[in-house]
Amino acid sequence: MRTVIVSGASSGIGRATAERFARSGDHVVNFDVNPPATDQSGVRWMEVDVADWTAVGQAVNAVHTERGRLDVVVANAGISVRHGVLELTEAAARTIVDVNLLGVLRLWQCAAWHMMRQREGVLLATASVNGLRGYPFYADYNATKAGVAALCRTFALELSPHVRTACVSPGAVLTPMQLAEYTQEMLDDVNRRIPAGRHAAPEEIAEMFYFLASPAARFMTGQEIVVDGGETAGATTSAYGTGGRSAE
């Protein structure tokens, strides 16, 4: 039985990922500031704010002390706010960077200490196709997701051959975060621009994380895996509502 930590696993991609590992018999711990809305069979929730470096370190150490090892850590916790660059505030930007980028860095760093001592482990994270291209109204979010891919490559170089890393860059996924930010008209517009004709389900992204943590992926490290239904294949997808803006 592997010991698995998934951050931000109370909803969306994180929840689906935690439940996928739990179904295989793994011992799964969910680091999230919010409890899951409904019970998660086989998944234990710990209240952890990934932006709090001290709290992350304490939580990772607690899991390791209890279980004796860490096998897989999925840094999934993330937030986004739709806003233009001219309206972006320092507080909003720092919050997103603290959670989406520094939260991944800290969780991976703490887990890596234990994994290097045991000479094996897998570090995974949720990036985004937004980190691969320009996308309006999400400047801070886009930058953090590009940063996650850079962390993935750097950790791979420093921790190989004992610890593997990979990040998954989803395209449009029908998560509570997506539904909160987009109207139905916007969702329909995005679907028309995706070759697959739809958003992904969180469970489809979870399956990629499960594969990356499996022996079948043991020769993969430092890689960013795009799961987007062909959205970025032809560089034809444009964002919703990209009309010109002026600084007045």
Secondary structure, 3 states (H helix, E strand, C coil): CCEEEEECCCCHHHHHHHHHHHHCCCEEEEEECCCCCCCCCCEEEEECCCCCHHHHHHHHHHHHHHHCCCCEEEECCCCCCCCCCCCCCHHHHHHHHHHHHHHHHHHHHHHHHHHHHHCCEEEEEECCHHHCCCCCCCHHHHHHHHHHHHHHHHHHHHHCCCEEEEEEEECCECCHHHHHHCCHHHHHHHHHHCCCCCCECHHHHHHHHHHHCCHHHCCCCCEEEEECCCCCCCCCCCCCCCCCCCCC
